[in-house]
Amino acid sequence: MAVLGAGPRGAGLLERIVANYDGDITGPLVVHLIDPHPPGAGRIWRDAQSGLLKLNSLAADVTMFTDETSTIEGPVRQGPSLVEWAELASRGELDGYDLDSEDQQVAAEVRSLGPSSFPTRRLQSRYLGWFFEQAADAAPEGLTVLVHAAEVTGVTTIDNGAQRVELDTGDSLTVDVVVYALGHSGTLVHEGTRTAELSEFAARHDLAYVPPSFTADADFSAVEAGEPVIVRGLGLAAVDLLVLLTEGRGGAFVPGDEPGRLRYRPSGREPRILVGSRRGVPYHSKVTSVLQGEPFETRYFTADVAREIVAEHEILDFRTHFWPLLAKEMLHGYYRELFTGHPDRVRVSWVEFRAELDRFAAQSPELHEAVLAALVDPSDELDIETFDHPLRGAAATDVGSVSVALHEYIREDLRRRNSQQHSENQGLFLALLFSFMTFVEFQDAPNWSPASLAGDVRVWWKGFFSYVASGPPGHRLDELLALSEAGVVHFLGGELRVWEDEEAGLFRAKGTTLERQVSARALIDAWLPDADVAHTDNLALRQLIESGEGRERIAATPEGSLATGVIEVRREDSRIVQADGTTHPRRFAIGPYTSNPFVGAFSRPRTNAVSFRENDAVALSALRLVGEISRENEEREQHEHAAEHHYRRPLQRTLGGLARKS
């Protein structure tokens, strides 16, 4: 078996292969994992990146292990979360990891890591690498794990259905089964796109343009010190970008004059950063509070409800069929914690208010009146429309005025998201998280309106979830305030529009918040590239599509069709669908570039992670397939031998343990 990709997804699959392997059923098996980057960490989480870059997840919220909540056919193999792993390492009780021989920066972080810490990507790379080693070392006799430090350039089907995997080293592997587990990939700049137009304009006028990319891989060297650069985006990619262009260029954050405030000390190498986005505000900071009231539970949007919606409607529309229930579930999570965790801030009981919530639509005037009547402080109301568009209707004549408004907004966000006094935001977070994980399993339903799938689901809903529930650590927003106060960052507001000025040879930008336009010789689009298998920078994925042994999923209804940018796979076992509509007899695919639900390669503990379930199902299917192929080969060989009246001694092989091949 060949597993293309040895990052977190490939490592998770390997763990499930090892856990499910039965030599009596599968027979002797060699698993080849192929990745040019370190096994476990892969490209995104590799050690070779800035130590300033962090996860946006708490250390207690990261695990690679199945647990008692995992609804899988294979055996559950529990293990430490990231923070538990660090605690074991600090005490010298972690098998296969020696903290004393660790890099000093990483070792110090391991020792100081707590449940509410935001770990660096370099630390995460250690956890993922250790996880991979543990999975490989657990391989029983009969199962060999081989690692190849190479990139796959293509896979072809040869005699008897065998698969030849071509490597960029010039070598090839012949295997029986292939699983694509390649993780996130970039997108090539290609004709007919806005990115291509901006790239061509920059080339004509000797300007700097950085298209959507993974921040750790991008080259910002053309962004010059002291010069203005327009940055589109205020999500996680933008936060990482700001870190690299400021602290990464020698600047430093020091305690400010007021308690709890930071001051930025410039190095003189920073550009002048002009930043805006669709909303015009950064993602909400990660919630660090814990629930103080009743335990969390869903009420309006469940898997059963979603299943009924899909079955009842010929064409699905997100705004009509799903959003009203999702919005109501968010309100339920928020107000349940406010009423049960902070009864001093409300005038009625939770039971009384919940009855009102049951009666009225999420964004109705009637519910608004009921909320105001029940709250002591009207500012505790969760108005989803205002929450989503905090700058709508705001106008300013200069950048300074926009900054004043943003400073107030960010400070209020930090106050509410990082305080036990406002744990209702943890209720909101949990409601949105569980709703998102439930909804993602219905995202590949065949009856979606292409327009709703393209605009509402893939863009707005995904962006809204990230904006509310997947924001940066709170200290990153403290740093953003300090950068603005130091004159390094200038806010442009919302609905930011960028265009090319051919006559002046400059990028220009203007939003609805700021009345005047700005210009610069550099532009950075600070968001991650969308999935686009037809133009991916991954050679193996492109070759899969071009060969016809895989195809892009097209969402089609009577309303029309939409190219989704992802590889079509069969839902139940992630078997790749070929150009002719048949499933590939030997290939599977898992990860963000497939049509199956994807939330992440690692997960919060005890959430019955989608990726862990898929890893288990694919591992079992692939192992069964290998066993079938093995038996077919044996029967064919026996038939051939009988026909030739020739006896051949069986091949003796010694298998087991971990080997690496470079």
Secondary structure as a PSIPRED ss2 file (coil, helix, strand):
# PSIPRED VFORMAT (PSIPRED V4.0)

   1 M C   1.000  0.000  0.000
   2 A E   0.000  0.000  1.000
   3 V E   0.000  0.000  1.000
   4 L E   0.000  0.000  1.000
   5 G C   1.000  0.000  0.000
   6 A C   1.000  0.000  0.000
   7 G C   1.000  0.000  0.000
   8 P H   0.000  1.000  0.000
   9 R H   0.000  1.000  0.000
  10 G H   0.000  1.000  0.000
  11 A H   0.000  1.000  0.000
  12 G H   0.000  1.000  0.000
  13 L H   0.000  1.000  0.000
  14 L H   0.000  1.000  0.000
  15 E H   0.000  1.000  0.000
  16 R H   0.000  1.000  0.000
  17 I H   0.000  1.000  0.000
  18 V H   0.000  1.000  0.000
  19 A H   0.000  1.000  0.000
  20 N H   0.000  1.000  0.000
  21 Y C   1.000  0.000  0.000
  22 D C   1.000  0.000  0.000
  23 G H   0.000  1.000  0.000
  24 D H   0.000  1.000  0.000
  25 I H   0.000  1.000  0.000
  26 T H   0.000  1.000  0.000
  27 G C   1.000  0.000  0.000
  28 P C   1.000  0.000  0.000
  29 L E   0.000  0.000  1.000
  30 V E   0.000  0.000  1.000
  31 V E   0.000  0.000  1.000
  32 H E   0.000  0.000  1.000
  33 L E   0.000  0.000  1.000
  34 I E   0.000  0.000  1.000
  35 D C   1.000  0.000  0.000
  36 P C   1.000  0.000  0.000
  37 H C   1.000  0.000  0.000
  38 P C   1.000  0.000  0.000
  39 P C   1.000  0.000  0.000
  40 G C   1.000  0.000  0.000
  41 A C   1.000  0.000  0.000
  42 G C   1.000  0.000  0.000
  43 R C   1.000  0.000  0.000
  44 I C   1.000  0.000  0.000
  45 W C   1.000  0.000  0.000
  46 R C   1.000  0.000  0.000
  47 D C   1.000  0.000  0.000
  48 A C   1.000  0.000  0.000
  49 Q C   1.000  0.000  0.000
  50 S C   1.000  0.000  0.000
  51 G C   1.000  0.000  0.000
  52 L C   1.000  0.000  0.000
  53 L C   1.000  0.000  0.000
  54 K E   0.000  0.000  1.000
  55 L C   1.000  0.000  0.000
  56 N C   1.000  0.000  0.000
  57 S C   1.000  0.000  0.000
  58 L C   1.000  0.000  0.000
  59 A H   0.000  1.000  0.000
  60 A H   0.000  1.000  0.000
  61 D H   0.000  1.000  0.000
  62 V C   1.000  0.000  0.000
  63 T E   0.000  0.000  1.000
  64 M C   1.000  0.000  0.000
  65 F C   1.000  0.000  0.000
  66 T C   1.000  0.000  0.000
  67 D C   1.000  0.000  0.000
  68 E C   1.000  0.000  0.000
  69 T C   1.000  0.000  0.000
  70 S C   1.000  0.000  0.000
  71 T C   1.000  0.000  0.000
  72 I C   1.000  0.000  0.000
  73 E C   1.000  0.000  0.000
  74 G C   1.000  0.000  0.000
  75 P C   1.000  0.000  0.000
  76 V C   1.000  0.000  0.000
  77 R C   1.000  0.000  0.000
  78 Q C   1.000  0.000  0.000
  79 G C   1.000  0.000  0.000
  80 P C   1.000  0.000  0.000
  81 S C   1.000  0.000  0.000
  82 L H   0.000  1.000  0.000
  83 V H   0.000  1.000  0.000
  84 E H   0.000  1.000  0.000
  85 W H   0.000  1.000  0.000
  86 A H   0.000  1.000  0.000
  87 E H   0.000  1.000  0.000
  88 L H   0.000  1.000  0.000
  89 A H   0.000  1.000  0.000
  90 S H   0.000  1.000  0.000
  91 R C   1.000  0.000  0.000
  92 G C   1.000  0.000  0.000
  93 E C   1.000  0.000  0.000
  94 L C   1.000  0.000  0.000
  95 D C   1.000  0.000  0.000
  96 G C   1.000  0.000  0.000
  97 Y C   1.000  0.000  0.000
  98 D C   1.000  0.000  0.000
  99 L H   0.000  1.000  0.000
 100 D H   0.000  1.000  0.000
 101 S H   0.000  1.000  0.000
 102 E C   1.000  0.000  0.000
 103 D C   1.000  0.000  0.000
 104 Q H   0.000  1.000  0.000
 105 Q H   0.000  1.000  0.000
 106 V H   0.000  1.000  0.000
 107 A H   0.000  1.000  0.000
 108 A H   0.000  1.000  0.000
 109 E H   0.000  1.000  0.000
 110 V H   0.000  1.000  0.000
 111 R H   0.000  1.000  0.000
 112 S H   0.000  1.000  0.000
 113 L C   1.000  0.000  0.000
 114 G C   1.000  0.000  0.000
 115 P C   1.000  0.000  0.000
 116 S C   1.000  0.000  0.000
 117 S C   1.000  0.000  0.000
 118 F C   1.000  0.000  0.000
 119 P C   1.000  0.000  0.000
 120 T E   0.000  0.000  1.000
 121 R H   0.000  1.000  0.000
 122 R H   0.000  1.000  0.000
 123 L H   0.000  1.000  0.000
 124 Q H   0.000  1.000  0.000
 125 S H   0.000  1.000  0.000
 126 R H   0.000  1.000  0.000
 127 Y H   0.000  1.000  0.000
 128 L H   0.000  1.000  0.000
 129 G H   0.000  1.000  0.000
 130 W H   0.000  1.000  0.000
 131 F H   0.000  1.000  0.000
 132 F H   0.000  1.000  0.000
 133 E H   0.000  1.000  0.000
 134 Q H   0.000  1.000  0.000
 135 A H   0.000  1.000  0.000
 136 A H   0.000  1.000  0.000
 137 D H   0.000  1.000  0.000
 138 A C   1.000  0.000  0.000
 139 A C   1.000  0.000  0.000
 140 P C   1.000  0.000  0.000
 141 E C   1.000  0.000  0.000
 142 G C   1.000  0.000  0.000
 143 L E   0.000  0.000  1.000
 144 T E   0.000  0.000  1.000
 145 V E   0.000  0.000  1.000
 146 L E   0.000  0.000  1.000
 147 V E   0.000  0.000  1.000
 148 H E   0.000  0.000  1.000
 149 A C   1.000  0.000  0.000
 150 A C   1.000  0.000  0.000
 151 E C   1.000  0.000  0.000
 152 V E   0.000  0.000  1.000
 153 T E   0.000  0.000  1.000
 154 G E   0.000  0.000  1.000
 155 V E   0.000  0.000  1.000
 156 T E   0.000  0.000  1.000
 157 T E   0.000  0.000  1.000
 158 I C   1.000  0.000  0.000
 159 D H   0.000  1.000  0.000
 160 N H   0.000  1.000  0.000
 161 G H   0.000  1.000  0.000
 162 A C   1.000  0.000  0.000
 163 Q E   0.000  0.000  1.000
 164 R E   0.000  0.000  1.000
 165 V E   0.000  0.000  1.000
 166 E E   0.000  0.000  1.000
 167 L E   0.000  0.000  1.000
 168 D C   1.000  0.000  0.000
 169 T C   1.000  0.000  0.000
 170 G C   1.000  0.000  0.000
 171 D C   1.000  0.000  0.000
 172 S E   0.000  0.000  1.000
 173 L E   0.000  0.000  1.000
 174 T E   0.000  0.000  1.000
 175 V E   0.000  0.000  1.000
 176 D C   1.000  0.000  0.000
 177 V C   1.000  0.000  0.000
 178 V E   0.000  0.000  1.000
 179 V E   0.000  0.000  1.000
 180 Y E   0.000  0.000  1.000
 181 A C   1.000  0.000  0.000
 182 L C   1.000  0.000  0.000
 183 G C   1.000  0.000  0.000
 184 H C   1.000  0.000  0.000
 185 S C   1.000  0.000  0.000
 186 G C   1.000  0.000  0.000
 187 T E   0.000  0.000  1.000
 188 L C   1.000  0.000  0.000
 189 V C   1.000  0.000  0.000
 190 H C   1.000  0.000  0.000
 191 E C   1.000  0.000  0.000
 192 G C   1.000  0.000  0.000
 193 T C   1.000  0.000  0.000
 194 R H   0.000  1.000  0.000
 195 T H   0.000  1.000  0.000
 196 A H   0.000  1.000  0.000
 197 E H   0.000  1.000  0.000
 198 L H   0.000  1.000  0.000
 199 S H   0.000  1.000  0.000
 200 E H   0.000  1.000  0.000
 201 F H   0.000  1.000  0.000
 202 A H   0.000  1.000  0.000
 203 A H   0.000  1.000  0.000
 204 R H   0.000  1.000  0.000
 205 H C   1.000  0.000  0.000
 206 D C   1.000  0.000  0.000
 207 L C   1.000  0.000  0.000
 208 A E   0.000  0.000  1.000
 209 Y E   0.000  0.000  1.000
 210 V E   0.000  0.000  1.000
 211 P C   1.000  0.000  0.000
 212 P C   1.000  0.000  0.000
 213 S C   1.000  0.000  0.000
 214 F C   1.000  0.000  0.000
 215 T H   0.000  1.000  0.000
 216 A H   0.000  1.000  0.000
 217 D H   0.000  1.000  0.000
 218 A C   1.000  0.000  0.000
 219 D C   1.000  0.000  0.000
 220 F C   1.000  0.000  0.000
 221 S C   1.000  0.000  0.000
 222 A C   1.000  0.000  0.000
 223 V C   1.000  0.000  0.000
 224 E C   1.000  0.000  0.000
 225 A C   1.000  0.000  0.000
 226 G C   1.000  0.000  0.000
 227 E C   1.000  0.000  0.000
 228 P E   0.000  0.000  1.000
 229 V E   0.000  0.000  1.000
 230 I E   0.000  0.000  1.000
 231 V E   0.000  0.000  1.000
 232 R E   0.000  0.000  1.000
 233 G C   1.000  0.000  0.000
 234 L C   1.000  0.000  0.000
 235 G C   1.000  0.000  0.000
 236 L H   0.000  1.000  0.000
 237 A H   0.000  1.000  0.000
 238 A H   0.000  1.000  0.000
 239 V H   0.000  1.000  0.000
 240 D H   0.000  1.000  0.000
 241 L H   0.000  1.000  0.000
 242 L H   0.000  1.000  0.000
 243 V H   0.000  1.000  0.000
 244 L H   0.000  1.000  0.000
 245 L H   0.000  1.000  0.000
 246 T C   1.000  0.000  0.000
 247 E H   0.000  1.000  0.000
 248 G H   0.000  1.000  0.000
 249 R H   0.000  1.000  0.000
 250 G C   1.000  0.000  0.000
 251 G C   1.000  0.000  0.000
 252 A E   0.000  0.000  1.000
 253 F E   0.000  0.000  1.000
 254 V E   0.000  0.000  1.000
 255 P E   0.000  0.000  1.000
 256 G C   1.000  0.000  0.000
 257 D C   1.000  0.000  0.000
 258 E C   1.000  0.000  0.000
 259 P C   1.000  0.000  0.000
 260 G C   1.000  0.000  0.000
 261 R C   1.000  0.000  0.000
 262 L E   0.000  0.000  1.000
 263 R E   0.000  0.000  1.000
 264 Y E   0.000  0.000  1.000
 265 R E   0.000  0.000  1.000
 266 P C   1.000  0.000  0.000
 267 S C   1.000  0.000  0.000
 268 G C   1.000  0.000  0.000
 269 R C   1.000  0.000  0.000
 270 E C   1.000  0.000  0.000
 271 P C   1.000  0.000  0.000
 272 R E   0.000  0.000  1.000
 273 I E   0.000  0.000  1.000
 274 L E   0.000  0.000  1.000
 275 V E   0.000  0.000  1.000
 276 G E   0.000  0.000  1.000
 277 S C   1.000  0.000  0.000
 278 R C   1.000  0.000  0.000
 279 R C   1.000  0.000  0.000
 280 G C   1.000  0.000  0.000
 281 V C   1.000  0.000  0.000
 282 P C   1.000  0.000  0.000
 283 Y C   1.000  0.000  0.000
 284 H C   1.000  0.000  0.000
 285 S C   1.000  0.000  0.000
 286 K C   1.000  0.000  0.000
 287 V C   1.000  0.000  0.000
 288 T C   1.000  0.000  0.000
 289 S C   1.000  0.000  0.000
 290 V C   1.000  0.000  0.000
 291 L C   1.000  0.000  0.000
 292 Q C   1.000  0.000  0.000
 293 G C   1.000  0.000  0.000
 294 E C   1.000  0.000  0.000
 295 P C   1.000  0.000  0.000
 296 F C   1.000  0.000  0.000
 297 E C   1.000  0.000  0.000
 298 T C   1.000  0.000  0.000
 299 R C   1.000  0.000  0.000
 300 Y C   1.000  0.000  0.000
 301 F C   1.000  0.000  0.000
 302 T C   1.000  0.000  0.000
 303 A H   0.000  1.000  0.000
 304 D H   0.000  1.000  0.000
 305 V H   0.000  1.000  0.000
 306 A H   0.000  1.000  0.000
 307 R H   0.000  1.000  0.000
 308 E H   0.000  1.000  0.000
 309 I H   0.000  1.000  0.000
 310 V H   0.000  1.000  0.000
 311 A H   0.000  1.000  0.000
 312 E H   0.000  1.000  0.000
 313 H C   1.000  0.000  0.000
 314 E C   1.000  0.000  0.000
 315 I C   1.000  0.000  0.000
 316 L E   0.000  0.000  1.000
 317 D C   1.000  0.000  0.000
 318 F H   0.000  1.000  0.000
 319 R H   0.000  1.000  0.000
 320 T H   0.000  1.000  0.000
 321 H H   0.000  1.000  0.000
 322 F H   0.000  1.000  0.000
 323 W H   0.000  1.000  0.000
 324 P H   0.000  1.000  0.000
 325 L H   0.000  1.000  0.000
 326 L H   0.000  1.000  0.000
 327 A H   0.000  1.000  0.000
 328 K H   0.000  1.000  0.000
 329 E H   0.000  1.000  0.000
 330 M H   0.000  1.000  0.000
 331 L H   0.000  1.000  0.000
 332 H H   0.000  1.000  0.000
 333 G H   0.000  1.000  0.000
 334 Y H   0.000  1.000  0.000
 335 Y H   0.000  1.000  0.000
 336 R H   0.000  1.000  0.000
 337 E H   0.000  1.000  0.000
 338 L H   0.000  1.000  0.000
 339 F H   0.000  1.000  0.000
 340 T H   0.000  1.000  0.000
 341 G H   0.000  1.000  0.000
 342 H C   1.000  0.000  0.000
 343 P H   0.000  1.000  0.000
 344 D H   0.000  1.000  0.000
 345 R H   0.000  1.000  0.000
 346 V E   0.000  0.000  1.000
 347 R C   1.000  0.000  0.000
 348 V C   1.000  0.000  0.000
 349 S C   1.000  0.000  0.000
 350 W H   0.000  1.000  0.000
 351 V H   0.000  1.000  0.000
 352 E H   0.000  1.000  0.000
 353 F H   0.000  1.000  0.000
 354 R H   0.000  1.000  0.000
 355 A H   0.000  1.000  0.000
 356 E H   0.000  1.000  0.000
 357 L H   0.000  1.000  0.000
 358 D H   0.000  1.000  0.000
 359 R H   0.000  1.000  0.000
 360 F C   1.000  0.000  0.000
 361 A C   1.000  0.000  0.000
 362 A C   1.000  0.000  0.000
 363 Q C   1.000  0.000  0.000
 364 S C   1.000  0.000  0.000
 365 P H   0.000  1.000  0.000
 366 E H   0.000  1.000  0.000
 367 L H   0.000  1.000  0.000
 368 H H   0.000  1.000  0.000
 369 E H   0.000  1.000  0.000
 370 A H   0.000  1.000  0.000
 371 V H   0.000  1.000  0.000
 372 L H   0.000  1.000  0.000
 373 A H   0.000  1.000  0.000
 374 A H   0.000  1.000  0.000
 375 L E   0.000  0.000  1.000
 376 V C   1.000  0.000  0.000
 377 D C   1.000  0.000  0.000
 378 P H   0.000  1.000  0.000
 379 S H   0.000  1.000  0.000
 380 D H   0.000  1.000  0.000
 381 E C   1.000  0.000  0.000
 382 L C   1.000  0.000  0.000
 383 D C   1.000  0.000  0.000
 384 I H   0.000  1.000  0.000
 385 E H   0.000  1.000  0.000
 386 T H   0.000  1.000  0.000
 387 F H   0.000  1.000  0.000
 388 D H   0.000  1.000  0.000
 389 H C   1.000  0.000  0.000
 390 P C   1.000  0.000  0.000
 391 L C   1.000  0.000  0.000
 392 R C   1.000  0.000  0.000
 393 G C   1.000  0.000  0.000
 394 A C   1.000  0.000  0.000
 395 A C   1.000  0.000  0.000
 396 A E   0.000  0.000  1.000
 397 T C   1.000  0.000  0.000
 398 D C   1.000  0.000  0.000
 399 V H   0.000  1.000  0.000
 400 G H   0.000  1.000  0.000
 401 S H   0.000  1.000  0.000
 402 V H   0.000  1.000  0.000
 403 S H   0.000  1.000  0.000
 404 V H   0.000  1.000  0.000
 405 A H   0.000  1.000  0.000
 406 L H   0.000  1.000  0.000
 407 H H   0.000  1.000  0.000
 408 E H   0.000  1.000  0.000
 409 Y H   0.000  1.000  0.000
 410 I H   0.000  1.000  0.000
 411 R H   0.000  1.000  0.000
 412 E H   0.000  1.000  0.000
 413 D H   0.000  1.000  0.000
 414 L H   0.000  1.000  0.000
 415 R H   0.000  1.000  0.000
 416 R H   0.000  1.000  0.000
 417 R H   0.000  1.000  0.000
 418 N C   1.000  0.000  0.000
 419 S C   1.000  0.000  0.000
 420 Q H   0.000  1.000  0.000
 421 Q H   0.000  1.000  0.000
 422 H H   0.000  1.000  0.000
 423 S C   1.000  0.000  0.000
 424 E H   0.000  1.000  0.000
 425 N H   0.000  1.000  0.000
 426 Q H   0.000  1.000  0.000
 427 G H   0.000  1.000  0.000
 428 L H   0.000  1.000  0.000
 429 F H   0.000  1.000  0.000
 430 L H   0.000  1.000  0.000
 431 A H   0.000  1.000  0.000
 432 L H   0.000  1.000  0.000
 433 L H   0.000  1.000  0.000
 434 F H   0.000  1.000  0.000
 435 S H   0.000  1.000  0.000
 436 F H   0.000  1.000  0.000
 437 M H   0.000  1.000  0.000
 438 T H   0.000  1.000  0.000
 439 F H   0.000  1.000  0.000
 440 V H   0.000  1.000  0.000
 441 E H   0.000  1.000  0.000
 442 F H   0.000  1.000  0.000
 443 Q C   1.000  0.000  0.000
 444 D C   1.000  0.000  0.000
 445 A C   1.000  0.000  0.000
 446 P C   1.000  0.000  0.000
 447 N C   1.000  0.000  0.000
 448 W E   0.000  0.000  1.000
 449 S C   1.000  0.000  0.000
 450 P H   0.000  1.000  0.000
 451 A H   0.000  1.000  0.000
 452 S H   0.000  1.000  0.000
 453 L H   0.000  1.000  0.000
 454 A H   0.000  1.000  0.000
 455 G H   0.000  1.000  0.000
 456 D H   0.000  1.000  0.000
 457 V H   0.000  1.000  0.000
 458 R H   0.000  1.000  0.000
 459 V H   0.000  1.000  0.000
 460 W H   0.000  1.000  0.000
 461 W H   0.000  1.000  0.000
 462 K H   0.000  1.000  0.000
 463 G H   0.000  1.000  0.000
 464 F H   0.000  1.000  0.000
 465 F H   0.000  1.000  0.000
 466 S H   0.000  1.000  0.000
 467 Y H   0.000  1.000  0.000
 468 V H   0.000  1.000  0.000
 469 A H   0.000  1.000  0.000
 470 S C   1.000  0.000  0.000
 471 G C   1.000  0.000  0.000
 472 P C   1.000  0.000  0.000
 473 P C   1.000  0.000  0.000
 474 G H   0.000  1.000  0.000
 475 H H   0.000  1.000  0.000
 476 R H   0.000  1.000  0.000
 477 L H   0.000  1.000  0.000
 478 D H   0.000  1.000  0.000
 479 E H   0.000  1.000  0.000
 480 L H   0.000  1.000  0.000
 481 L H   0.000  1.000  0.000
 482 A H   0.000  1.000  0.000
 483 L H   0.000  1.000  0.000
 484 S H   0.000  1.000  0.000
 485 E H   0.000  1.000  0.000
 486 A C   1.000  0.000  0.000
 487 G C   1.000  0.000  0.000
 488 V C   1.000  0.000  0.000
 489 V E   0.000  0.000  1.000
 490 H E   0.000  0.000  1.000
 491 F E   0.000  0.000  1.000
 492 L E   0.000  0.000  1.000
 493 G E   0.000  0.000  1.000
 494 G C   1.000  0.000  0.000
 495 E C   1.000  0.000  0.000
 496 L C   1.000  0.000  0.000
 497 R E   0.000  0.000  1.000
 498 V E   0.000  0.000  1.000
 499 W E   0.000  0.000  1.000
 500 E E   0.000  0.000  1.000
 501 D E   0.000  0.000  1.000
 502 E C   1.000  0.000  0.000
 503 E C   1.000  0.000  0.000
 504 A C   1.000  0.000  0.000
 505 G C   1.000  0.000  0.000
 506 L E   0.000  0.000  1.000
 507 F E   0.000  0.000  1.000
 508 R E   0.000  0.000  1.000
 509 A E   0.000  0.000  1.000
 510 K E   0.000  0.000  1.000
 511 G C   1.000  0.000  0.000
 512 T C   1.000  0.000  0.000
 513 T C   1.000  0.000  0.000
 514 L E   0.000  0.000  1.000
 515 E C   1.000  0.000  0.000
 516 R C   1.000  0.000  0.000
 517 Q C   1.000  0.000  0.000
 518 V E   0.000  0.000  1.000
 519 S E   0.000  0.000  1.000
 520 A E   0.000  0.000  1.000
 521 R C   1.000  0.000  0.000
 522 A E   0.000  0.000  1.000
 523 L E   0.000  0.000  1.000
 524 I E   0.000  0.000  1.000
 525 D E   0.000  0.000  1.000
 526 A C   1.000  0.000  0.000
 527 W C   1.000  0.000  0.000
 528 L C   1.000  0.000  0.000
 529 P C   1.000  0.000  0.000
 530 D C   1.000  0.000  0.000
 531 A C   1.000  0.000  0.000
 532 D C   1.000  0.000  0.000
 533 V C   1.000  0.000  0.000
 534 A C   1.000  0.000  0.000
 535 H C   1.000  0.000  0.000
 536 T E   0.000  0.000  1.000
 537 D C   1.000  0.000  0.000
 538 N C   1.000  0.000  0.000
 539 L H   0.000  1.000  0.000
 540 A H   0.000  1.000  0.000
 541 L H   0.000  1.000  0.000
 542 R H   0.000  1.000  0.000
 543 Q H   0.000  1.000  0.000
 544 L H   0.000  1.000  0.000
 545 I H   0.000  1.000  0.000
 546 E H   0.000  1.000  0.000
 547 S H   0.000  1.000  0.000
 548 G C   1.000  0.000  0.000
 549 E C   1.000  0.000  0.000
 550 G C   1.000  0.000  0.000
 551 R C   1.000  0.000  0.000
 552 E E   0.000  0.000  1.000
 553 R E   0.000  0.000  1.000
 554 I E   0.000  0.000  1.000
 555 A E   0.000  0.000  1.000
 556 A E   0.000  0.000  1.000
 557 T E   0.000  0.000  1.000
 558 P C   1.000  0.000  0.000
 559 E C   1.000  0.000  0.000
 560 G E   0.000  0.000  1.000
 561 S E   0.000  0.000  1.000
 562 L E   0.000  0.000  1.000
 563 A E   0.000  0.000  1.000
 564 T E   0.000  0.000  1.000
 565 G E   0.000  0.000  1.000
 566 V E   0.000  0.000  1.000
 567 I E   0.000  0.000  1.000
 568 E C   1.000  0.000  0.000
 569 V E   0.000  0.000  1.000
 570 R C   1.000  0.000  0.000
 571 R C   1.000  0.000  0.000
 572 E C   1.000  0.000  0.000
 573 D C   1.000  0.000  0.000
 574 S C   1.000  0.000  0.000
 575 R E   0.000  0.000  1.000
 576 I E   0.000  0.000  1.000
 577 V E   0.000  0.000  1.000
 578 Q C   1.000  0.000  0.000
 579 A C   1.000  0.000  0.000
 580 D C   1.000  0.000  0.000
 581 G C   1.000  0.000  0.000
 582 T C   1.000  0.000  0.000
 583 T E   0.000  0.000  1.000
 584 H E   0.000  0.000  1.000
 585 P E   0.000  0.000  1.000
 586 R E   0.000  0.000  1.000
 587 R E   0.000  0.000  1.000
 588 F E   0.000  0.000  1.000
 589 A E   0.000  0.000  1.000
 590 I C   1.000  0.000  0.000
 591 G C   1.000  0.000  0.000
 592 P C   1.000  0.000  0.000
 593 Y C   1.000  0.000  0.000
 594 T E   0.000  0.000  1.000
 595 S C   1.000  0.000  0.000
 596 N C   1.000  0.000  0.000
 597 P C   1.000  0.000  0.000
 598 F C   1.000  0.000  0.000
 599 V C   1.000  0.000  0.000
 600 G C   1.000  0.000  0.000
 601 A C   1.000  0.000  0.000
 602 F C   1.000  0.000  0.000
 603 S E   0.000  0.000  1.000
 604 R C   1.000  0.000  0.000
 605 P C   1.000  0.000  0.000
 606 R C   1.000  0.000  0.000
 607 T C   1.000  0.000  0.000
 608 N C   1.000  0.000  0.000
 609 A C   1.000  0.000  0.000
 610 V H   0.000  1.000  0.000
 611 S H   0.000  1.000  0.000
 612 F H   0.000  1.000  0.000
 613 R H   0.000  1.000  0.000
 614 E H   0.000  1.000  0.000
 615 N H   0.000  1.000  0.000
 616 D H   0.000  1.000  0.000
 617 A H   0.000  1.000  0.000
 618 V H   0.000  1.000  0.000
 619 A H   0.000  1.000  0.000
 620 L H   0.000  1.000  0.000
 621 S H   0.000  1.000  0.000
 622 A H   0.000  1.000  0.000
 623 L H   0.000  1.000  0.000
 624 R H   0.000  1.000  0.000
 625 L H   0.000  1.000  0.000
 626 V H   0.000  1.000  0.000
 627 G H   0.000  1.000  0.000
 628 E H   0.000  1.000  0.000
 629 I H   0.000  1.000  0.000
 630 S H   0.000  1.000  0.000
 631 R H   0.000  1.000  0.000
 632 E H   0.000  1.000  0.000
 633 N H   0.000  1.000  0.000
 634 E H   0.000  1.000  0.000
 635 E H   0.000  1.000  0.000
 636 R H   0.000  1.000  0.000
 637 E H   0.000  1.000  0.000
 638 Q H   0.000  1.000  0.000
 639 H H   0.000  1.000  0.000
 640 E H   0.000  1.000  0.000
 641 H H   0.000  1.000  0.000
 642 A H   0.000  1.000  0.000
 643 A H   0.000  1.000  0.000
 644 E H   0.000  1.000  0.000
 645 H C   1.000  0.000  0.000
 646 H C   1.000  0.000  0.000
 647 Y C   1.000  0.000  0.000
 648 R C   1.000  0.000  0.000
 649 R C   1.000  0.000  0.000
 650 P C   1.000  0.000  0.000
 651 L C   1.000  0.000  0.000
 652 Q C   1.000  0.000  0.000
 653 R C   1.000  0.000  0.000
 654 T C   1.000  0.000  0.000
 655 L C   1.000  0.000  0.000
 656 G C   1.000  0.000  0.000
 657 G C   1.000  0.000  0.000
 658 L E   0.000  0.000  1.000
 659 A E   0.000  0.000  1.000
 660 R E   0.000  0.000  1.000
 661 K E   0.000  0.000  1.000
 662 S C   1.000  0.000  0.000
